[in-house]
Amino acid sequence: MDLPREAVHAIVAQALREDIGQGDLTTLAVIPADTPAVAHVVMREAGVLAGLPLLQAVFEQVDPALTIHLHVQDGDQVSAGTAVAQITGPARGLLTGERVALNLIQRMSGIATTTARYVAAVEGLPVRILDTRKTTPGLRLLEKYAVRMGGGVNHRFGLYDAVMLKDNHLALLAARGIDLATAVQQARAAVGPLVKIEVEVETPEQADMAASAGADVILLDNMSPAMLRTAIERVRGRALLEASGGITLATIRAVAETGVNYISVGALTHSAGALDIALDVITPGS
């Protein structure tokens, strides 16, 4: 799924207002309006690139006279030292848009690169790597797009597109005498047959109950590989199973080998570092 153009425009416009305010004082003070420039966007470290539509949108909004030529595509694995884009045109616009463009593409490429590492760690196994809602407020669309560029799969985009009965929901319901099975049945009656219902559980026994109640997906929270295998045996294919909770690059292979269908990793978005990408100005004719 591509990034919606109108959403990209709105996010970039907000980011530029935040950074530019009433104007780029430094550039306006020292760079003549008729100064031309050429710049390369260069990978300082290897990784999976994501965010080129944002790069384009930034410079298009700052100055439509700027021309952006892309050398690679989002989702490409790019080596250090590679120029991924060239920007040509008025120097003022290029300098004014530099920081916002880099902030966005560095963040998104960091997420894509982190995701690709998790995907590579389970290569050859029939499991899919999911993201979570642990995203930067206002940037979820971009961050989940970056996960896809790294080979991951998007979980819920928000509270509006699936039912997920988590521990706090179940605790509040239990305090009113409503058990897990009844909660699933109530949710199904409320949303109908087309909306997926997922239930978070902490034991194989609870997983069995959720499957019997008709849950579509069961999230197995913070279970050891041995507990995951037991849960898989108890559910016996009646629901899809998702492992989650503190899973790292060091542990994900063992989790995947249990046979779960999905592994969700909040670290794809909440802990991914920015990839080192730079914008290098080249004087015309050099």
Helices and strands as residue ranges (DSSP letters): H 5-20, H 25-30, E 36-43, E 47-48, H 52-62, E 67-70, E 77-78, E 83-90, H 91-121, E 128-130, H 140-149, E 163-165, H 167-175, H 180-191, E 197-201, H 204-213, E 217-221, H 225-235, E 240-244, H 252-256, E 262-264, H 267-270, E 277-282
